[in-house]
Amino acid sequence: MARILVTGGAGFIGSHLVDKLVFLGHQVTVLDNLSKGKKENVNKNAKLVLGDIRDNLSGPLKNKKFDYVYHLAAQTSVKKSFDNPEENAEINASGSVNVADYCVRNGAKKLIFSSSAAVYSPAARLPLEEESEIRPLSPYGNSKYFIERHLSQTADLKHVCLRYSNVFGPRQDSNGEAGVVSIFVGNALQGKPLRINGDGNQTRDFVYVKDVVAANVWALNLGARGVYNVSTGKESSISWLAGKIIDLTYSASDIEYREGLDGELRRSCLSFGKIGNLGWKPKYSLEKGLRETIDAFE
C-alpha cells in the first residue's frame, strides 16, 4: 500500500483514478478546490482536502507525507486559455511548479503529470510520436509543455509525463478538452441540435477514461523517467462522432455547423507505440466507450 496524493481528484479523470487507486488498496488523499470538481465524485474511502495548487501546499497538507503524487489539477479549456491567459498561466504553470516543488521538499518518490496532445505542432506528421515537433497553438498547450520542460530540469524529482489525446467518459462536463463527447451526448438525449465548430472534418483521437486511468496506474511502477502518449492511434471526425452518438441514443437531434475556433488543430492522432512496447494498450473501442458514457448519462 502506498500513500498517494491526487491533485484535481474530484474532477473528471482524477476521480476515476482515485476510484482505481482505492480499489487497489492505496491510501489516497485528494487535493481539490472544487472550482470544477465535485465533492460527490470523491471516493468515500479517500480523504478530501480543500486547497488550491497556487497556494502554499504546506498549509492544507501539513504533517502529510506521500510516496507518489498524481498531478491532474488544471485549467483544461483551450478556449479559456485564450480568453484569460493570465489565469491559465497561474494555474497550469505557476500552480504546477508549486506542486513539483512540494514533491521535492517532501521527498515524494515520483510525480506523474497529466500533459496533453496540445503541445504538438499542427504541421507534424500523423500519428504524432513523442519526438514529433512541439509547437503549441494555445496558451493551454504552452503551459503544459512548460511544465514538461520544468520537470525535465528538476533533477531531484523522478517523474512521468503522460500526453493524453482527447479523453472522454462518465463525469465529464462540457468544459474539458474533449468535452465535445459530453456535450453531444447531453444534447442528443434531450433532442437538442449537435453543433459543430467548423466543417466537421477535423479529427481527434478519442481515448476512454478507463484506459487513461490504466496508463496512470502503469506509470506508478515505471522505473524510468519519460514522456508517453496515451491514445488509441485512431482518428475520428467530429461529424462522424456526432452521427454515431445520434445513432446510439436513438435521437432525433439535428447536426448544425458554425464558425470554427481559434487554436484548434485540424487533425490529431497520437501513436501509443512507446508506451505500448512497455505494456500499456487501450482496451476500449470508441463505440464501447460511448455506450458506457451514454449509459452513465441516462
Residue pairs with C-beta under 8 A, 6 or more apart in sequence:
1 25
1 26
1 27
2 26
2 27
2 67
2 68
2 220
3 26
3 27
3 29
3 65
3 66
3 67
3 68
4 21
4 26
4 27
4 28
4 29
4 66
4 67
4 68
4 69
4 70
5 28
5 29
5 30
5 31
5 61
5 64
5 66
5 68
5 69
5 70
5 108
6 14
6 17
6 18
6 21
6 28
6 29
6 30
6 31
6 46
6 69
6 70
6 72
7 14
7 31
7 32
7 53
7 69
7 70
7 71
7 72
7 73
7 99
8 14
8 31
8 32
8 37
8 71
8 72
8 73
8 74
9 15
9 17
9 18
9 28
9 30
9 31
9 32
9 37
9 42
9 46
9 48
9 70
9 72
10 30
10 32
10 34
10 37
10 38
10 39
10 41
10 42
10 48
11 32
11 36
11 37
11 41
11 72
11 73
12 167
12 169
12 171
12 172
12 173
12 176
12 209
13 72
13 114
13 167
13 209
13 212
13 213
14 30
14 32
14 37
14 70
14 72
14 73
15 37
15 38
15 41
15 42
15 43
15 171
16 169
16 170
16 171
16 209
16 210
16 212
16 213
17 70
17 72
17 213
17 216
17 217
18 28
18 30
18 42
18 43
18 46
19 43
19 213
20 213
20 214
20 217
21 28
21 46
21 217
22 28
22 43
22 45
22 46
24 217
28 43
28 45
28 46
28 47
29 46
29 47
29 48
29 49
29 61
29 64
29 66
30 42
30 46
30 47
30 48
30 49
31 49
31 51
31 53
31 57
31 60
31 61
31 73
32 42
32 48
32 49
32 50
32 51
32 73
33 50
33 51
33 52
33 73
34 50
36 76
36 173
36 175
38 171
39 48
41 171
42 48
49 60
49 61
50 60
51 57
51 59
51 60
51 61
52 95
53 71
53 73
53 91
53 95
53 96
53 98
53 99
54 90
54 91
54 94
54 95
54 98
55 98
57 98
57 99
57 102
58 102
58 105
61 102
65 106
65 107
66 106
66 108
67 108
67 109
68 108
68 109
68 110
68 111
68 112
68 220
69 99
69 102
69 103
69 108
69 110
69 111
69 112
70 111
70 112
70 114
70 216
71 96
71 99
71 100
71 111
71 112
71 113
71 114
72 114
73 91
73 95
73 99
74 91
74 92
74 95
74 96
74 114
75 81
75 87
75 88
75 91
75 92
75 140
75 143
76 140
76 175
76 176
76 177
77 140
77 175
77 176
77 177
78 118
78 138
78 140
78 141
78 177
78 261
78 263
78 264
79 261
79 263
80 87
80 88
80 140
80 175
81 88
81 92
81 138
81 139
81 140
81 143
81 263
82 138
82 139
82 262
82 263
85 139
88 139
88 140
88 143
89 139
89 143
92 140
92 143
92 144
92 146
92 147
93 143
93 146
93 147
96 113
96 143
96 147
96 150
97 147
97 150
99 111
100 111
100 147
100 150
100 151
100 154
100 157
100 159
102 108
103 111
103 157
104 154
104 156
104 157
108 157
109 158
110 157
110 158
110 159
110 160
110 220
111 151
111 157
111 158
111 159
111 160
112 159
112 160
112 162
112 216
112 219
112 220
113 147
113 148
113 151
113 159
113 160
113 161
113 162
114 162
114 164
115 144
115 145
115 147
115 148
115 161
115 162
115 163
115 164
115 227
116 140
116 141
116 144
116 163
116 164
116 177
117 128
117 163
117 164
117 165
117 166
117 205
117 229
117 231
117 265
117 268
117 270
118 136
118 137
118 138
118 140
118 141
118 144
118 177
118 265
119 134
119 136
119 141
119 144
119 145
119 148
119 163
120 128
120 132
120 133
120 134
120 135
120 136
120 141
120 265
120 268
121 132
121 133
121 134
121 135
122 135
122 137
122 265
122 266
122 267
123 133
123 135
124 132
124 133
124 135
125 132
126 235
126 267
126 268
126 269
127 205
127 231
127 233
127 269
127 270
127 271
128 229
128 268
128 269
128 270
128 271
129 229
129 270
129 271
129 273
129 274
130 163
130 227
130 228
130 229
130 274
134 145
136 142
136 144
136 145
137 263
137 264
137 265
138 263
140 177
147 161
148 161
148 227
151 157
151 159
151 161
152 225
158 225
159 225
160 219
160 222
160 225
160 226
160 227
160 228
161 226
161 227
161 228
162 212
162 215
162 216
162 219
162 227
162 228
162 229
162 230
163 227
163 228
163 229
163 230
163 270
164 177
164 207
164 212
164 230
164 231
165 204
165 205
165 206
165 207
165 229
165 230
165 231
165 232
165 268
165 269
165 270
166 177
166 178
166 180
166 181
166 204
166 205
166 206
166 207
166 268
167 176
167 177
167 178
167 206
167 207
167 208
167 209
167 212
168 178
168 181
168 182
168 206
168 207
168 208
168 209
168 289
168 290
168 293
169 181
169 208
169 209
169 210
169 289
169 292
169 293
169 296
170 209
170 292
170 293
170 296
170 297
171 209
171 296
172 178
172 179
172 181
172 182
172 209
172 293
173 179
173 182
174 182
174 183
174 186
176 182
178 204
178 206
180 204
180 238
180 241
181 206
181 241
181 245
181 290
181 293
182 293
182 297
183 194
184 194
184 241
184 242
184 245
185 245
185 249
185 290
185 293
185 294
185 297
186 192
186 297
187 193
187 194
187 195
187 253
188 194
188 245
188 246
188 249
188 251
188 253
189 249
189 251
189 294
189 297
189 298
191 251
191 252
191 253
192 253
193 253
193 254
193 255
193 256
194 242
194 245
194 246
194 253
194 254
194 255
194 256
195 255
195 256
195 257
195 258
196 238
196 239
196 242
196 255
196 256
196 257
196 258
197 258
197 259
197 260
197 261
197 264
198 238
198 257
198 259
198 260
198 261
198 264
199 239
199 257
199 260
200 237
200 238
200 239
200 242
200 255
200 257
201 237
201 238
201 239
202 237
202 238
202 260
202 264
202 265
202 266
202 267
203 235
203 236
203 237
203 238
203 266
203 267
203 268
203 269
204 235
204 236
204 238
204 241
204 268
205 231
205 232
205 233
205 234
205 235
205 236
205 268
205 269
205 270
206 232
206 236
206 241
206 286
206 289
207 230
207 231
207 232
207 282
207 284
208 282
208 284
208 286
208 288
208 289
208 292
209 289
210 283
210 284
210 289
211 230
211 232
211 282
211 283
211 284
212 230
214 280
214 283
215 228
215 230
215 275
215 280
218 275
218 278
218 279
218 280
219 228
222 278
226 274
228 272
228 274
228 275
229 270
229 271
229 272
229 274
229 275
230 270
230 272
230 275
230 280
231 269
231 270
231 271
231 272
231 282
232 272
232 282
232 286
233 269
233 270
233 271
233 272
233 273
234 269
234 286
235 267
235 268
235 269
236 286
239 255
242 255
243 255
244 286
244 287
244 290
245 251
245 290
245 294
246 253
246 255
248 287
248 290
248 291
248 294
249 294
272 280
272 281
272 282
284 292
